[in-house]
Structures are given as structure tokens and as C-alpha cells.
Amino acid sequence: MADKNISVLNQELKRIASIVADNDNEAAILIEETKKEALNAIIPIKSERRLLKLLAKQVEKQPSARQKNSMQVKFTAGLSKVDKQGRLLLVLHYYKGYSIQKSARIMGYSEKEAKQMLMDALMQWTSGQTGTDLQQLKQQLHKDLAYIEDMEEPPEFKRPFHIKRFAPIITFLLVLLIGGAGSQALKAKAEVNPGIDIMDIFKESIEQEEALDEVRAAIANAGYQDVYFSVDSNAEYAYLEIEGKDNEAKQEEIKSLVEAEMQKRNIDFFMETNFYIPEESPPMEEVEMDEETAISNEILEKINNQLSKKIMDKFEVNSNLFYPLFVSWSTDAWSIEIPEEIGKKQEAEDITQAILDEYKDDRKLFVEEYRYKDHEQAYIWGDVVEYINTALASSEKYTFKAMFAEPDDGVMKFDVRLYLLKEDKDAEIIAREVKRSITRFLETSEIKEISEDNPYEIIVRDNKNKEIETD
């Protein structure tokens, strides 16, 4: 792990290790051993998840301390009752926001084991408390971690001369030395920071998908059937599913083949292997259709044919996406959905009602319009949105919360949420940088080809969903 990455991830590592460990000395050991493992990694550690996996291994190795740090007991009154692995799971799930499944993978447990561990940890944490809900627990955990941020580092990692204490004085002296022009130059440099290169994530995804296809081809070329290989890039996990009685004795050779193919292509993910023999399903019995269902299906077919012929015949659609007419029924009503671009809602209602009257069907009729263009946009932009989400979530530059992308009147609107407040000192600079990163990605020729160069809008919001100025 490069020194630059160590410095970027060290603060979060320190905070998590401090709350997981029983005392300051243990925290220092966890940090030191985790960093050693990272430095010795064959492939550089670039993601927080991989670093957390290394931390989880050190937590598992470390025995419980006989004596707990008095300061820690003070700020983790409930957490001090939870064992170290339970604390780590709580941090991963409630503070970092990982799902139980991803938290389990980071810690090397099955999802079932992690769920049980989480329940045990919550029981230990809340013992003696009444009326505590999960939202309160989550808020308390955030407070605990915020407290750690203000704590001094363990003795092994203290900075000489307590630089933090003298930071305001140093800043004042720098301002005097640099002068106004220098200050403006620094500000200008920050303002034009291009941000993260989302195209790198895009290219990595394409390369990784090609590598996965090659691994799957190697499995097929070796003559193995009912073997499935997939990865979760975010969690850096690979999954090998081996199915069927014929493969039972071949598990090790299949696993060895896949591991060798992964190594050839530098896929440095932890691989989880599962084998199972599917249960034989009993033959399905044919169920005789009741009269109501038979008549309803007959009516549905007639409505579809009539509306397709009289309303939808001239409506241009991209056949690769979906057919824009939706007809459905229940025991109480009929529902029709047509594109509003056609402008024939009343005509659709009249045609459908005439058919229902013909069958003496007195169920309610609902005819709704929707924007076909928006649905089309959602399909077109799908992968692009996924690439942006992946890039922002994996970046160590921003405190990314979530991104929502919805088409609105033909315009794709990107709504980005960050873990900062509008009033924060550098909120606008960070928001502009995030917007600049996304814009630069969307304006590349590769993405314009996917998105068909359709219009878009980017809004960046703070942790309270207030829009941050980016113009």
C-alpha cells in the first residue's frame, strides 16, 4: 500500500480501531499490524473495504484485554459491553452503512453468522437500557465515533510538537508570508481541481467484465457444466457456485482452475465457494383455469388488439426497450397505461369501455398516461448512472452519501447527496468539484454514445438535503 493511500485512509482506520479495541495500546497494535499487512500486499490496497478486511483479521487474532481503557469506557458506556468483533460489526453496519451481507464478507463470516452476531451485539449493547430503538443506537454510535475524532492518537503515532495546537499560528504566518496574491492563487487552484476521473472507473469496469468473461470461458472450455462465477467489485468478493452431483468430486480441481485464471488476470478478490445439489422439484400439476380468469384473459387480448391497432399503430418506439402499452386486470378493476405523447386518453377509454360493455363486465376502468420518453431515458442512462454511483462511493476524496437519477420531462436529473453541511467552510468548493467530475464524465464521447447525448442536470445537496451552490 502506497504511502499516499496510507495517509488518506489512516484517519478512518484510527477511528474505527479506537472504538473496536479495548484500550489505547490495543488500538495502536491494531493500526500498526493492519498497516503492515497493507504495505506487504502484492496488489496495492486502494479501497477502504480491503483495508477493513485486514483490520477484521487483526481483530480476530487479538485476544480480549483484561483491562479496558477508562476513557473508552466513558465514551462507549454501552459498547464496552460488546466484544471486539461485535463492535466492528456494529461500526461496519450502522456507521459505515454496509449491508449485513457486505459486512459479513469483510469480516469473513457467512451472512447467517453475521446476523446472529449482530443480534448478540445489540443485546449486549442495550442491556440495562429501556425503550432504545435502532435509530437511537445509530445516532449514539455516530457520537461515539465523532468523539474519537477529537482524541489524541495512540502514543506510537503522536505527532511531534503537537502540530494541531499550533495550526492557527502557522496559518497566520503563512498568510503574512504568501500575501493576498498567493492566497488567491491557492483558492483558484482549489476551484479548478478537476476532481476524480470517473472514466477510469468506467474503463476498469469494462476491463473487469472482459476478464470475467475470460474466466467463464476457461471454465466452459475445461468441460465443466453447472459452474457459475461472479464478483461483487464493491466488496471485492468473488463467488464460485458449483452445482450438481456430477461435480461433487471435482470441487477442488474446479476451484484450482478458477483461482489460477483469476491470478492470471490480477483479480485480487477473496473467493467464496459454494457447492449444492438441487432438490428435484415435483412435476407441476396443471391447474384448470376458472371461468372468470378465462373470460378476463379473452377480454385482455381483445383490448390489447384494439388499442394497438387504433391508437398505438403509429407510435414510434425503440423495440429494444419495452412495448409502451400496459393492460392489466384484477377482480375489481381494469387498468390501462398509455404514453401521454399520443394524446389519446379519451379515445383509449372509449374503446376499452365499449369492449367491457360487450362482455357486460362492470369492473371499474382506470386509464392513465405516463411519459414514455422518461421511461426510455431511464433505460438508456441505466449503466451510466451505475458507473457514477460506483465511482463516488469508492472515492476517498468525498464523503459520498447517495445519488438519485430520475428522468423529468426528457431531462435526466442527477441528485447527489454528500455528508457535509451547506454552511461548511469548503462545501461549495467540494460540491463544484463533484459536479465537475460528473460533467467531465458525461461529456466524453464514449458516454455520449451510450446516453445518446440527451440533456441532463446535476444538483448537489448537503446532509440535510439543502442544495449547495455550484454555478
C-alpha positions in Angstrom: 0.0 0.0 0.0 1.5 3.3 -1.1 2.3 6.0 1.5 -0.3 8.3 -0.1 -3.1 5.8 0.4 -1.9 5.1 3.9 -2.2 8.8 4.8 -5.6 9.0 3.1 -7.1 6.0 5.0 -5.2 6.3 8.2 -7.6 8.6 9.9 -10.6 6.4 9.4 -8.6 3.3 10.4 -7.5 5.1 13.6 -11.1 6.0 14.5 -12.5 2.5 13.9 -9.6 0.8 15.6 -10.0 3.1 18.6 -13.7 2.1 19.2 -13.1 -1.6 18.4 -10.1 -2.0 20.7 -10.4 -2.5 24.5 -7.7 0.1 25.2 -5.3 2.6 23.6 -2.4 0.0 23.5 -4.6 -2.5 21.6 -5.7 0.3 19.2 -2.1 1.1 18.4 -1.3 -2.6 17.8 -4.4 -3.0 15.5 -3.4 0.1 13.5 0.2 -0.9 13.2 -0.4 -4.5 12.2 -3.1 -3.6 9.7 -0.8 -1.1 8.1 2.0 -3.7 7.9 -0.3 -6.1 6.1 -1.4 -3.4 3.7 2.2 -2.4 2.9 3.1 -6.1 2.3 0.1 -6.6 -0.1 1.1 -7.9 -3.5 -1.5 -5.7 -5.2 -1.7 -2.2 -3.6 -4.6 -1.6 -1.2 -6.6 1.3 -2.7 -10.1 0.7 -1.2 -11.4 1.2 2.3 -13.1 -2.2 2.1 -9.9 -4.1 1.6 -8.3 -2.2 4.4 -11.2 -3.1 6.7 -10.8 -6.7 5.8 -7.2 -6.5 7.0 -8.4 -4.8 10.2 -11.0 -7.5 10.7 -8.3 -10.2 10.5 -6.2 -8.4 13.2 -9.3 -8.1 15.4 -9.9 -11.8 15.1 -6.3 -12.6 16.1 -6.2 -10.2 19.1 -7.3 -11.7 22.5 -9.6 -9.7 24.8 -7.8 -7.4 27.1 -8.1 -7.8 30.9 -8.1 -4.1 31.5 -10.1 -1.6 29.4 -9.2 2.0 28.9 -11.1 4.1 31.4 -11.5 6.9 28.8 -13.0 4.4 26.3 -15.4 3.1 28.9 -16.5 6.6 29.5 -17.5 7.4 25.9 -18.8 3.9 25.0 -20.8 3.1 28.0 -22.8 0.5 26.0 -20.2 -0.5 23.5 -17.8 -1.5 26.3 -20.1 -4.5 27.0 -19.7 -5.8 23.4 -16.8 -7.9 22.3 -14.4 -6.6 19.7 -15.8 -8.4 16.7 -19.3 -7.3 17.7 -18.1 -3.7 17.9 -16.5 -4.0 14.5 -19.8 -5.3 13.0 -21.8 -2.5 14.6 -19.4 0.0 13.1 -19.5 -1.5 9.6 -23.3 -1.8 9.6 -24.5 1.3 11.4 -21.7 3.7 11.0 -20.2 2.8 7.6 -23.6 1.8 6.2 -22.5 -1.6 4.8 -25.3 -4.2 4.4 -25.2 -7.2 6.6 -24.1 -9.3 3.6 -21.1 -7.0 2.8 -20.2 -6.6 6.5 -20.1 -10.4 6.8 -17.8 -10.7 3.8 -15.5 -8.1 5.1 -15.2 -10.0 8.4 -15.0 -13.4 6.8 -18.4 -14.7 8.1 -21.5 -16.1 6.4 -24.5 -13.8 6.3 -26.3 -16.0 8.8 -23.4 -15.9 11.2 -23.2 -12.1 10.9 -26.9 -11.7 11.6 -26.6 -13.7 14.8 -23.5 -11.8 15.8 -25.3 -8.5 15.2 -28.3 -9.6 17.3 -25.9 -10.7 20.1 -24.0 -7.4 19.9 -27.3 -5.4 20.1 -28.4 -7.4 23.1 -25.1 -6.7 24.8 -25.1 -3.0 23.9 -28.6 -2.3 25.0 -28.6 -4.4 28.2 -29.9 -2.3 31.0 -31.5 0.2 28.6 -35.2 0.5 28.0 -37.1 2.0 25.1 -34.0 2.2 22.9 -34.6 1.8 19.1 -32.1 1.2 16.3 -32.2 4.9 15.2 -31.1 6.0 18.6 -28.3 3.4 18.6 -27.1 4.6 15.3 -27.0 8.2 16.4 -25.1 7.2 19.6 -22.6 5.3 17.5 -22.0 8.3 15.4 -21.5 10.4 18.5 -19.0 7.9 19.8 -17.0 8.0 16.6 -17.2 11.8 16.5 -15.7 11.8 20.0 -12.8 9.6 18.8 -12.0 12.2 16.1 -11.1 14.7 18.8 -9.0 12.2 20.8 -5.2 12.2 20.7 -3.6 9.4 18.6 -2.2 6.4 20.5 1.4 7.1 21.9 3.1 5.3 19.0 1.5 7.7 16.5 1.7 11.1 18.2 2.9 13.9 16.1 6.0 15.8 17.3 5.4 19.3 18.8 1.6 18.8 18.7 1.3 20.5 15.3 -2.6 20.7 15.6 -2.2 23.0 18.6 -0.1 25.4 16.6 -2.1 25.2 13.3 -3.8 28.6 13.7 -0.4 30.3 14.3 1.2 28.6 11.4 -1.7 29.5 9.1 -1.4 33.2 10.2 2.3 33.3 9.5 1.8 31.7 6.0 -0.8 34.3 5.1 1.7 37.0 6.1 4.4 35.4 4.0 2.4 34.5 1.0 0.3 37.6 0.8 -3.1 38.2 -0.8 -2.0 37.2 -4.3 -0.7 33.9 -3.1 -3.9 33.3 -1.2 -5.9 34.0 -4.3 -3.7 31.6 -6.3 -4.3 28.8 -3.8 -8.0 29.5 -3.9 -8.0 29.5 -7.7 -6.1 26.2 -7.8 -8.7 24.6 -5.5 -11.6 26.0 -7.6 -10.3 24.4 -10.8 -9.5 21.0 -9.3 -10.8 18.5 -11.9 -12.0 16.1 -9.2 -12.0 12.3 -9.6 -11.7 10.6 -13.0 -14.9 8.6 -13.3 -13.8 7.4 -16.8 -11.1 5.4 -15.0 -13.8 3.5 -13.1 -15.7 3.1 -16.4 -12.7 1.6 -18.2 -11.8 -0.6 -15.2 -15.4 -2.0 -15.2 -15.2 -2.8 -18.9 -11.8 -4.4 -18.4 -13.0 -6.4 -15.4 -16.1 -7.6 -17.3 -13.8 -8.8 -20.1 -11.6 -10.6 -17.6 -14.7 -12.3 -16.0 -15.9 -13.4 -19.4 -12.4 -15.0 -20.0 -12.6 -16.8 -16.6 -16.1 -18.1 -17.5 -14.8 -19.2 -21.0 -11.9 -21.1 -19.3 -14.4 -23.0 -17.1 -16.5 -23.9 -20.1 -13.5 -24.9 -22.3 -12.4 -27.2 -19.5 -15.7 -29.1 -19.9 -17.3 -28.1 -16.6 -21.1 -27.6 -16.6 -23.3 -26.1 -14.0 -20.5 -23.9 -12.6 -21.2 -20.2 -12.1 -18.6 -17.4 -11.5 -19.4 -13.8 -10.5 -17.9 -11.0 -8.5 -19.0 -8.1 -6.3 -16.5 -5.4 -7.1 -17.5 -3.1 -4.3 -17.0 -5.8 -1.7 -14.0 -7.2 -3.6 -15.5 -10.7 -3.4 -15.7 -13.5 -6.0 -18.3 -16.2 -5.9 -17.9 -19.7 -7.3 -21.1 -21.7 -7.4 -20.7 -25.4 -8.2 -23.9 -27.3 -8.7 -24.9 -30.9 -9.3 -23.9 -34.5 -8.2 -21.6 -34.8 -11.2 -19.4 -32.0 -9.9 -19.2 -33.2 -6.3 -15.8 -34.9 -6.7 -14.5 -32.1 -8.9 -14.8 -29.2 -6.5 -11.1 -28.8 -5.7 -10.0 -29.0 -9.3 -12.6 -26.5 -10.4 -11.6 -24.2 -7.6 -7.9 -24.5 -8.5 -8.7 -23.7 -12.1 -10.7 -20.6 -11.3 -8.0 -19.4 -8.8 -5.3 -19.8 -11.4 -7.4 -17.9 -14.0 -8.1 -15.1 -11.5 -4.4 -14.8 -10.7 -3.5 -14.6 -14.4 -5.8 -11.6 -14.7 -4.9 -9.9 -11.4 -8.4 -10.4 -10.0 -7.3 -10.0 -6.4 -10.7 -10.8 -4.7 -11.4 -13.2 -1.8 -13.3 -16.1 -3.4 -16.2 -17.8 -1.7 -17.0 -21.3 -3.0 -20.4 -23.0 -2.6 -21.5 -26.4 -3.6 -25.0 -27.8 -3.6 -27.2 -30.4 -5.2 -30.5 -29.0 -6.2 -33.6 -30.8 -4.9 -35.7 -32.3 -7.6 -38.9 -30.4 -7.9 -42.1 -32.4 -8.1 -43.9 -32.2 -11.5 -46.2 -29.3 -11.7 -49.8 -30.1 -11.8 -51.9 -28.4 -14.4 -54.4 -26.2 -12.8 -57.7 -25.8 -14.6 -58.4 -22.1 -15.4 -61.5 -20.8 -13.7 -64.2 -19.1 -15.8 -63.5 -15.6 -14.5 -59.8 -15.9 -15.4 -60.6 -17.3 -18.9 -63.0 -14.6 -19.7 -60.7 -11.9 -18.3 -57.8 -13.1 -20.5 -60.1 -13.1 -23.5 -61.1 -9.5 -22.8 -57.5 -8.5 -22.2 -56.4 -9.9 -25.6 -59.2 -8.0 -27.3 -58.4 -4.7 -25.6 -54.7 -5.2 -26.5 -55.5 -5.8 -30.1 -58.0 -2.9 -30.4 -55.7 -0.3 -28.7 -52.7 -1.5 -30.6 -54.5 -1.2 -33.9 -56.4 2.1 -33.3 -54.1 4.0 -31.0 -50.6 2.6 -30.9 -50.0 1.7 -34.6 -48.3 5.0 -35.5 -46.4 5.5 -32.2 -42.7 5.1 -32.8 -40.9 3.0 -30.2 -37.5 1.6 -29.6 -38.3 -2.1 -29.7 -35.1 -2.9 -27.8 -36.6 -1.3 -24.6 -40.2 -2.2 -24.0 -43.7 -2.1 -25.5 -45.4 1.1 -24.3 -49.0 -0.2 -23.8 -49.9 -1.8 -20.5 -53.2 -3.6 -19.9 -53.9 -5.5 -16.6 -56.9 -6.7 -14.6 -57.9 -7.6 -11.1 -61.1 -8.9 -9.6 -62.2 -5.3 -9.1 -60.8 -3.2 -11.9 -59.1 -2.8 -15.3 -56.0 -0.7 -15.6 -54.7 0.8 -18.9 -51.5 2.8 -19.3 -50.6 4.6 -22.5 -47.9 7.2 -23.4 -49.1 10.8 -22.9 -47.2 11.7 -26.1 -50.0 10.1 -28.1 -52.6 12.4 -26.6 -55.5 9.9 -26.9 -56.5 9.1 -23.4 -60.2 9.6 -24.0 -60.2 7.5 -27.2 -58.4 4.7 -25.3 -61.1 4.9 -22.6 -63.9 4.8 -25.1 -62.5 1.8 -27.0 -61.9 -0.2 -23.7 -65.3 0.7 -22.2 -67.1 -0.5 -25.4 -65.4 -3.9 -25.1 -66.3 -4.2 -21.4 -69.9 -3.3 -22.2 -69.9 -6.0 -24.9 -68.9 -8.6 -22.2 -71.2 -7.0 -19.6 -68.1 -6.5 -17.4 -68.9 -4.0 -14.7 -65.4 -3.7 -13.2 -64.0 -0.2 -12.7 -61.9 1.2 -15.6 -58.7 3.3 -14.9 -56.9 4.8 -17.9 -53.6 6.6 -17.0 -51.0 8.4 -19.1 -47.2 8.3 -18.5 -44.2 9.9 -20.2 -42.8 7.2 -22.5 -39.7 9.5 -23.1 -38.9 9.4 -19.3 -39.1 5.6 -19.2 -36.9 5.4 -22.4 -34.4 7.7 -20.7 -34.2 5.6 -17.6 -33.3 2.6 -19.7 -30.7 4.5 -21.8 -29.0 6.0 -18.8 -29.0 2.9 -16.6 -25.4 1.8 -16.9 -24.1 5.4 -16.9 -25.8 6.1 -13.5 -24.3 2.9 -12.1 -20.7 3.9 -13.1 -21.1 7.4 -11.5 -22.5 5.8 -8.3 -19.6 3.3 -8.1 -17.0 6.0 -8.7 -18.4 8.3 -6.0 -18.9 5.5 -3.5 -15.4 4.2 -3.9 -13.6 7.6 -4.0 -11.7 8.6 -0.8 -12.0 12.3 -1.7 -15.6 12.9 -0.9 -18.0 11.9 1.9 -20.5 10.5 -0.5 -24.0 9.7 0.8 -26.1 8.7 -2.2 -27.1 9.7 -5.7 -30.5 9.6 -7.3 -31.1 9.9 -11.0 -34.6 10.3 -12.4 -35.8 11.5 -15.9 -38.0 14.5 -15.8 -39.7 15.9 -18.9 -36.9 14.5 -21.1 -34.1 15.7 -18.9 -32.0 13.3 -16.7 -31.7 14.8 -13.2 -28.8 13.7 -11.1 -29.3 14.4 -7.4 -26.1 13.9 -5.4 -26.1 13.9 -1.6 -22.9 14.4 0.4 -22.1 14.0 4.2 -21.4 17.7 4.7 -23.4 20.8 5.6 -24.1 23.8 3.3 -22.6 26.1 5.9 -19.3 24.1 6.0 -16.2 26.1 5.0 -15.4 24.2 1.8 -18.9 23.0 0.9 -19.3 24.9 -2.3 -15.7 24.1 -3.5 -16.3 20.3 -2.9 -19.8 20.5 -4.5 -18.4 22.2 -7.6 -15.6 19.6 -7.8 -18.1 16.7 -7.6 -20.3 18.3 -10.3 -17.2 18.9 -12.4 -16.2 15.2 -12.1 -19.7 14.0 -13.2 -19.9 16.6 -16.0 -16.5 15.7 -17.4 -17.5 12.0 -17.5 -20.9 12.7 -19.2 -19.2 14.8 -21.9 -16.8 12.1 -23.0 -17.6 10.6 -26.5 -18.0 7.1 -25.0 -20.7 8.2 -22.6 -22.5 10.5 -25.1 -22.8 7.4 -27.4 -24.5 5.5 -24.6 -26.7 8.3 -23.4 -27.4 9.4 -27.0 -26.2 12.9 -25.9 -29.5 13.5 -24.1 -29.8 16.6 -21.8 -29.0 16.3 -18.1 -28.9 18.4 -14.9 -26.7 17.9 -11.8 -27.7 19.1 -8.3 -25.5 18.6 -5.3 -27.1 18.6 -1.8 -25.8 18.5 1.7 -26.6 16.1 4.5 -29.9 17.9 5.2 -30.8 17.8 1.5 -30.2 21.5 1.1 -28.9 22.4 -2.4 -25.3 23.7 -2.5 -24.4 26.5 -4.9 -22.3 25.1 -7.8 -22.7 27.7 -10.5 
